[in-house]
C-alpha cells in the first residue's frame, strides 16, 4: 500500500493502482473519454491528464501508476487549460451537430465540452465524410468519431468479432470496418456493444421509427406491438423512474396512448419457445443417437450470426426453434389473426427489443412462415421507443398501469428471466423436469446457472439422467466455450449462449449509461419479478395451454414445426460457404 494525496485529500491505495483509481478512492472525479477499465487504457484522448508535484509534464491518469508520497492535482489551471485544448482538438474532428444527434444530452464529449466552457472552436474542422450503407441495422458516422478505439476494443476483446480496425495513416487515420470492407460484408453479429460503449454518436442503430409512425397513421393497418422481458428493466431510465415505477403496465399504457391497436407480451412467446425448445431437447436426449456436440439455444440472433460466421460445424446443433420475437410474430399473423377475425396481411407487427440484431432477424427470408409477409414487420430498440414516447409528449409519470391484451398477454416467471444470462437455461430445465417427471420443480432448483460469470457449467439429475449444461454470455466467452467443445476438452448436453454480456439486460439496444455496466442490477430485477409471479413455469401459462389446445396441438406438431421452427441454413452470413 502507498500513501498519495489527491487535490489535498490523503488516501491509501494499492501500489498497483492507477492515478485514476487513486482519485476515485479519494472521491475525486477525473473525466475520461477513451477509457474502458481493463480494455482500453491507452490515454489517447488526453482528457484524463493530471499534474504531479515535481513533474513538468502532465500525465494520463488512466495508465500511470501511483508512487508513495505522490501529490496529484486533477483540476489545476495547467490541467484545465490542457484538458480544454485537447477537447477543442477533438471537436475539430467532430461534426458537433448535436441537435440532430441521437446522443444529444447523453454524450460524454458534449458534457465535457460544456463543463470546460467551450463555446467557440478555435481550430478548423477536418471531417472524414466516409460513406456508409444506411440500410444496415448498425449505422456509423465517422464525422462524429473521436478515434477513442473503444469500439475496436469491445468488439475484439469482449465480443471476439474483430469487425472494427484502424484504417489509413497519419492525419487520415480513422476507425472503419476491417480491411475497409462494406459493413454488409463483415461478420458483424449486430450485438450492438460498440454502440453502447461509444462515448459519442458515432455509432447508432438504424432508426425505424418512421415506419412505425406510418403504420400507426394508416387506417388499413392493424398495429400489434410486443414487448420483450428485459425492456421493463430499462425503458424508464430516461424519466428517472425507479424500478417500482417503471412497470410494464406503465409502458403498456404509453404504447396505447401512442395509438397501437393491440399490445402483447413477449413473455408469452418466451414460454412458447421453452415448450418447443424443451421438447426438442428431450427428443434429442432420447433419440438413441450419440451426439458429438451439445444442443445450443437459438433465441439470441447475435449468437446465431456468430456461430454461422465462425463455427459453421456447430450450426446443425443449434436448436431449430425460432426466437421468442419470431415465434410471436408467426402466432400473431396466424392464430391471433384468426382470433381477431382480421386478414393477417393487414397486420403491422412491431416488437420492442433490447437488441440491434433483432432488426436483421425479422428481415431474414426464413421468417415469413405465417402468411408470406414478414412475421415481424419492424423492430424498435428501447432507445427508439423512448424517443417515440418523448416525441408524442406523453407524460409517463401521469400514466396509470394497463394490462396486456388477451389472449397473448400472460407470461410466467420463466419467460421473464429470459432477459438475463442463464434465464433461458433455467426456464428450459424447469419445463424439461416437469415433462419428464410430471412434477413441479422446487423453487430455485436450477439457480446454479444464474450469475454474471461469463462461462458457467452445472450438472443436474433429470429423472435419473445426468444432464450437463453450460451457459455463456458475451461472444468472447462463447468463443472460448466453442473452442473447448471442438477440442474435446469439455462435453455438455445443452448450452445457452447470449451475445451480450449479462444477457438481453445488457443488450446493445438498451439505454446507454456511459461508464456503467448495468446488466447485473437489471438481471436481479427480472429474478425478483420471477419470484412474485403467479405462474413461474412455462407449462403453467394458461395462454400457452390455450394456444396448444385450440391451434398448435402439441409441441413439435406439424403446425408448430411450420410456424415456430426454422432452417438455420436457410440464410447465410457474409463469407459463409
N, C-alpha and C positions, 0 to 999 in steps of 0.2 A: 504494500500500500504506500501511496505517496500523498503528501500534502500540497495542494495548489490553491491559489486564490483567483477567483473569477469575479471581476468587477467588484472587488472588495469583499467578496464572500469566500471565507475559507472552507474548504471541503476536502475530505479524504477519499481517494478513489484508487481503484486497482492500477498498478503500474503499467498495465497493458491497455489502459483506457485512452481513447482519443480525447482531444481537447473538446470536441463536440459533446462527448459523453460526460466529461467533467462539468461542462456548462449546464447540461441537463440535471446532473446531480446537485448543482448549486441553485437550481431553479431559474436559470438564465436561458432565455431563448436566443438561439443563433439561427437566422434564416438560412434555408438551403433551397436549391433548385434541382441540381443533378443527383443529389444524394439519395441512395437507397441502401439501407443498412445491409451489410454483407453481400451486396450485389453490385452496387455502383458507388464506389468511394474514391473517385478519380479526381475530385476537386476541379473539374473542368470549368464550371460556371464562375468560380471565384467569388461567389456570393457569401460563402461562409468564412471569409478571411477574418482573422483576429490579429491583434497586436500583442506581442510578447515583450515584457520589460527586458531591456538589454539587447534586443534584436532589432535591426534596422528594417528588415523585410517583413511584410505581412505574410502569414501562413494560413493555408486552408485548414480549418478545424476538423474537417471530416476524416482526414487521413494523416494527421500529425499527432503524435502521442505525447502525453504529459511527462514532465520531469519533476522530480521533487523540488519544491520551493518555487515552481513556476508561477509568475504573476501574469494573468491573462486579462486583456481588455477587449471586450466584444463590441463596443459601440463608441470608441474614442473618435475624435474628429478625423484622425487619419483613416481609421477603419470605415467610417461613414462615407468619407469622400471617395475612397477606393471602391466601396460597395456600390455607390451611386454611379460611378464611372463605368464599372463592369456591367451594371444593368442597362445603362444607356447604350453600351456597345451591343448587348444582346438585342435590345429593341431596334437597333439599326438593321438587324436581320430578321425582323418580325413585323408582320403587316399591321399590327396594332388596331385592327378593325374590330374592336371589342363589341360594338353594338350589334354586329351580325355574327358573333361567335357563340357557339353553344356553351362555352365555358365562362362566358362573362358573368362575373360575380362569384365564380368558383374557379379562379385561375391563380396559381401561385405567382406567376410573373406579374399579372395585373395588380395583385395585392401588394407585392414587393415594390413595384413602381410607385404606387400610391403612398406606401409607408416612407419611401425615400424622397417624396416631394418632387417626383419627375413629372413635370407638366409640359415641358418642351424638350424636343430631341435635337441635340447639337450635331448629330452625325447624319450624313446622307444614307438613305436606305439602300440596301442591296438585297433583293429578294430573288430566290432561285426560279420561281414560276415553273415548277416541274409538273408535267401532265399526270392525270390520274383517271382511272376508269370509275366514273361516278355511279355506275350501275352495281358495282361490287358492294356487298354489305358493310365493308370497312372502308372508310374514307380517310385519306391522308392529304394534308395541306402543308407542303413543305415551307410555304411562306410564313407559317406560324411556328416552325420547328426551331429550337434553340440549340440543337446538337448536344443535348444533355446525355444522350445514349441510353436513357432509361428503357426505352422500348427494345433496344437491342439486347440489353442485359436480361430483362424479364423474359423475353422470347427465347433466348438461348439458355440461360442458366436455370430458369424455373420451368419453362414450358418445353424445352428441348426441341424447338421447332426451327430455329435459325432462319426466320423469314427476313429479318432486317439486317443491314450491314451499312458501313460507311462506304460511299462511292466517291469518285473523283479525288482530287488532291488540292492541297493548299487552300486558298481562299474559296475554292469551289467545292470543298468537301461538304457532303450532305448525306443525310440518312435516307436510304432507299431500300427497295427490295433487293435481296442478294443478287449480284451479277447484273443488276439493272433490269431484271425480268418484269413484265407486267404482273400485277398482283394476282390476276386471274390464273396465271401460270405457276404461281408459287404454292408450296404445300401448306398454305395458311389454314389453320384449324378454325379460325374465327372465334377463338376463345375470348378475345377482347381484352386480355390482360394488358396489352400495350396501351389501350385506350384509358383504362382506369389508373395506370401508372404514369401517364403523360402529364407533366405539370402545366401544359398549355392546351390550346385547342387544335394542336397539330394532328391529332387522331380523334376520330369520332365514328359513330355508326351512321349508315345511310339513313336519312330522315324519310320515314314513310308516313308521317302524319297527314300529309296532303291527300293520300289515297283514302285514308280513313275518313277525313272530313268530306271528301267527295261521296263516299258511300253513305255516310250519315245524312247527307243532303238529298240523296236520290230516293224519291218516293217508291220506286220499284224494288229497292233493296231492303231485305230484312237483315239487320245487323246483329250479329251474335258475337259476344266477346267472352273469352275465357281468361281466368286469372291464375297464374302459376303459384304453387305453395310459397316459394321464397319471396314473392313480391310483397307479401304482407309484412316482412321484416324491415322493409326499407322505403316503401313508397311515401311514407310520411316524413322522411328526413328533411325535405326542403322546407316544410312548415314547422320543423322542430317539434313534431309530435313525439310524445313518449310512446313506448311500445303498447301501453294500455290504451292510448288514444287512437293510434293508427291501426285500428282493427280492419279486418277485411270487410266488415259491414259498412264502414265509412267509405271505403273505396268503391264498393258496390253502389252506394248512394251517389257518389260523384260521377260514376260512369252512367248511371241512369239519368242524371241531370244533363249529361253531355248529349243524350239522345239515343243511346244504344237500346235496341228493342228487347234483347234478352241478354242477361248476364249470368254466366255459368261458371262452375268451379272445376278447375283443372285437377283438384284433389280427387274428384270423381274418376277421371281417366288415369290418374296415378294408381288408384285402386284397380282399375281395369287392366292396366299394364301388369300389375302384380299377379292378377288372376291368370293372364296369358303367359307371362314370363315364368311365373312359379310353376305352372303346369308344364310348360316347355322343359324346365329344369328337371322335374320329376320324371317325365318321359325319357329324357336323356340319361338319367341315372338308372333307369330300369330297363333300358332297351337291349341290354346284354352286350353292348359294344364297349370295348376298351378305348376310350377317347384319349388321344395323345395330349390334348390341351384342354383347359377348362372352358366352360361356357362363360362368356363375357356379357355384361349388361349392354343394352343398346339405347338407353334413354337419353344419353348425352350426345348430341350431334357433333360437338367438338371432338370428343373421344373417337367417334366413328370416322370422322375425317382423318384423325391422326393415325388410327390403325390401318386405314386403307392406304394412306400415303407412305407409312414407314414399316408396317408389318403385314404385308398382304397375305402371308402364310397363316395369319390368325383370323382373317376375315370370316372364314367358314364357321368359326367358333363363336362369333358374335351372335347373340340372340336375334331371331327374325322379328321379334316384337317391335312395333313402332314405338316411338317416344310417346309419353302422355299427350303432348301437344297434338301430334298427328293422329293418335287414336281418337282424341276428342273431335278433331276436325272431321274424321270419317264418320263418327257417330252422329255429329250434328247434321251432316248432309245425307244421312240415311234414316236412321231410327228417329232422330229428333224432327227432321223434316216431315216424316210420316205422322208423328205425334201432333205437330202443329198444323198439319194439313196444307203445307206450302211446297212449292216447287223448289227443290234443292239448288237449282240454277239461279234462283233469286236471292239466295243466302250469300251474304258477305261475312265470312268468318274471320275474326280477329283474335289474336292471342297477345296477352301482356306477359312478357317473359324477362327474366334476369340475364338474358343471353343474346349475343350477336349471331352466333351460329344458327339459331332458330330461324333467322331471316333466310339463310341459304337452304335450310332443311325443308321449309314449306314450299320452296320452288323446285325441288327435285322432281324429275319425271316419274318417279315411282310413288309419288304421294298424291295420286289422283284416282283413288280406287272407289270412292263412294258414288260419284256421278259423272266423272270425266273431267270436271273442273278441279282446281287445286282443293284439297281437303281443308287447308287453311289458306286464306287469301292474303293475309297481311300479318306481320309480327311487329309489335312495338316493344321496345325496351322500357324498363321502368323510367328511365330518363325522359323518353318520348311521351309517355302517358302523363308524367308530371308536367311537362311543358304544355300539353293539351289542356290539362285542368287549369293551369295558370292562364292560358290564352282565353279560356271560357269564363274567366273571372269568377270561378266557383269558390265560395268561402268554405273551405273544408272544415274549419273549426265550428261552423254552424250546422253541419250535417248531422242528421240522425242515422243510426245504423239501419240498413235494409238487408233483407235476405237475398240469397241467390234465387234464380228462377228454377222451378222444378220441371221435369224430374231429373235434372242433371246438376243439382245444386248440393247434394250431400257428399261429404267427404269423411274420411276417417283420420285418426292419428297417424296411421301407417302412410296415408297419402301425404299428409302434411310434412313428415320428416323426409320425404323425397328431396327436399331442398338442401339438406345437409349431407356432407360426406358420410357414408355408411348407412344413410337412411333407406336407400333402395334395397340394400342387402338385408337390413333388419326387417323391412316390410315384407320382403320376399320370404325370409325364413319364418316369420310368423305364419304366413299363409301356407307355406310348404309343410310346416309342422302340423297344422290343422288338417290339411288334405291327407296326410299320411296316417295321423293318429285319430282324427275325429275330435280332438280336444283343443281347447283354447290354451295357448302357451301362457306361462306365468308372466306377469308384468316384468318388463325389462330383462327377459330371459336371454336376449341376444345383444345386450348392451356392450359386449366386448368389441363390437365393430364400430362403436362410436369414437369420436375424438378427432383432433386435427392432425394426428400423426400421419405423415404423407403416405405411408405404406403399412397397413395393419393386416394381420392374419389371425385367424381363430379356427377352432375346431368345435363342432357341435355334434351331439348324438341325435340323429333323426330316426327314431323308432328302431334303434339298434344299428343303424348305419352311421359310420363316421363320415361327417361332411366337412371337408377342408375348404375354407373360404379365405378370400383376401379382398381388401378394399384399398384403392389408391385414389388420391386426389392431387391434381397438378400433373401436367403431362410429363414433367421430368421424372416424377415418381412412377408414372405409368411406363415410361421407357425402361427404367431400372427393373421394374417388375416383369415386363415382357422379355427383356434380355435374359433375366434369370430363368423364366419359364422355358424359353427356347434352348437355353444351355443345359436344361435338366437339373438346375440347382434347386428348384422348388417345384411343387406339384399341388394343384388345387382342383376342386370340383367346380367352383363358382367364383367369379371375380367381378366386383363392381369397380368401374372407373368413371371418375368425373374429371373433366378437363380443367376446371378452375380449382385452385387451392381452397379447400374447405367446402367444395361443392357449389351448388347454384347460389347459395347465400353470398358467395364471393364472386359471383358471375360478372362477366365483362359488360353486362347491360345494367348493372345496379348503379345507384347514385355514387358519385365519386367524392371521397374524402381523402385528399392528398396527404400521404404520410401515415395513414391509418389503415390497418388491416382489421376488418370488422366481421369476418366470416365466423369467428368463434362465438362472438356475442349473438349474432343473428341466428346461428345454429341452435344455441341454447334456447332462444325464443321458440323455435319450432318444436324442440323436445318438450318444452313447457306446455305448449298447446296440445301436444300429443297426450300428455298425462291427464289433461282435463277433458279430453274428447269423449263424447257419448259412445262412439264406436272407435276402437283402437286397431281393429284388424280389417283388412280389405274385404274379406269374405262376409263381414257383418254389415256392410254398407247396403241399406235397403234399395237404393237406386241401382246398385250393381246387381243385386239379386233380381230386380225387376227387369233390367235390360237383357239378362241371360234368359229369364223365363219367357219374356214376350218377343225377343228378337234374335238373340245370338245362339240360343240353345245351350251350349256349354263351351268352356274354354277349348280352343283349338278346333272348334267345329268348322265346317266348310265356310260358312258365312264369316265367322271370326277370322279364319285364315285369310279370306279375301279382303276384309276391311281393316284388320288390325295388325297384319303382318306384312313384311316387305322382303324384297330380294336385296341384300346388301351389296350384291354385284351389279345391280340394275343401273348404276351410275358410276362415274369414275372421277377420281381426283386427278389433278394435273400430274403428268408423268406416270400415272398408274397404267400398267400394261393391261 
